Each structure stands twice: as C-alpha cells, then as structure tokens.
Amino acid sequence: MEGAAKGMSDIVSQLTTGITSSGLFGTVSEIFPFIIVMIGFAFGYKVLRKVVKGASKGKANV
C-alpha cells in the first residue's frame, strides 16, 4: 500500500507541475476557432429546423 501512496503523490506532483496557465490557454486558443464554428453551426441548424417545420405547416416562423 505504501507504493500506491507514493505513486499517487508522484501523479499529483506531475499534474501540478505539468499544467500551467500558458499551456492551458495555448491549447484553448488552438481549439477556439473550432468551438466558434460549432456554436454557429448549432445555431444555424436550430433556426433552419424551425423554419422548415413552420413551412410545412404554412407558417412563417423565425
């Protein structure tokens, strides 16, 4: 059991030294354009579904 405690403390120390704010924000800045595109696509898809649903009933909803 002592080896497991030492292993866990090693894992925690690696996580605390390995994750820095510059590394985290560097990764976020790389995927940010993808996130913006996905939000735009989801919004457009929702509006399109609403328009198509209204058009099939003869209504103009936006």
C-alpha positions as CSV (number, residue, x, y, z in Angstrom):
1,M,0.0,0.0,0.0
2,E,2.9,2.3,0.6
3,G,3.9,2.0,-3.1
4,A,0.5,3.1,-4.2
5,A,0.6,6.2,-2.0
6,K,4.0,7.1,-3.4
7,G,2.7,6.6,-6.9
8,M,-0.3,8.8,-6.3
9,S,1.8,11.6,-4.9
10,D,4.0,11.3,-7.9
11,I,1.0,11.6,-10.2
12,V,-0.3,14.7,-8.3
13,S,3.1,16.4,-8.4
14,Q,3.4,15.7,-12.2
15,L,-0.1,17.2,-12.7
16,T,0.6,20.3,-10.7
17,T,3.9,20.9,-12.4
18,G,2.8,19.9,-15.9
19,I,-0.4,22.0,-16.2
20,T,0.5,25.7,-16.4
21,S,-1.7,28.6,-17.4
22,S,0.2,29.3,-20.5
23,G,0.0,25.6,-21.6
24,L,-3.8,25.5,-20.8
25,F,-4.6,28.7,-22.6
26,G,-2.3,27.7,-25.5
27,T,-4.4,24.6,-26.0
28,V,-7.7,26.5,-25.6
29,S,-6.6,29.1,-28.2
30,E,-5.9,26.4,-30.7
31,I,-9.4,24.9,-30.4
32,F,-11.2,28.2,-30.0
33,P,-11.9,28.6,-33.8
34,F,-13.5,25.1,-33.9
35,I,-15.7,26.0,-30.9
36,I,-16.9,29.2,-32.6
37,V,-17.7,27.3,-35.8
38,M,-19.6,24.6,-33.9
39,I,-21.7,27.2,-32.0
40,G,-22.5,28.9,-35.3
41,F,-23.5,25.7,-36.9
42,A,-25.7,24.6,-34.0
43,F,-27.5,28.0,-34.0
44,G,-28.0,27.9,-37.8
45,Y,-29.2,24.3,-37.6
46,K,-31.8,25.2,-34.9
47,V,-33.1,28.2,-36.9
48,L,-33.2,26.1,-40.1
49,R,-35.2,23.3,-38.4
50,K,-37.7,25.9,-37.1
51,V,-38.1,27.5,-40.5
52,V,-38.6,24.1,-42.2
53,K,-41.1,23.0,-39.5
54,G,-43.1,26.2,-40.0
55,A,-43.0,26.0,-43.8
56,S,-44.5,22.5,-43.8
57,K,-47.5,23.9,-41.8
58,G,-47.8,27.0,-44.0
59,K,-46.5,29.3,-41.3
60,A,-43.5,31.7,-41.4
61,N,-41.7,31.4,-38.1
62,V,-38.2,32.7,-37.5
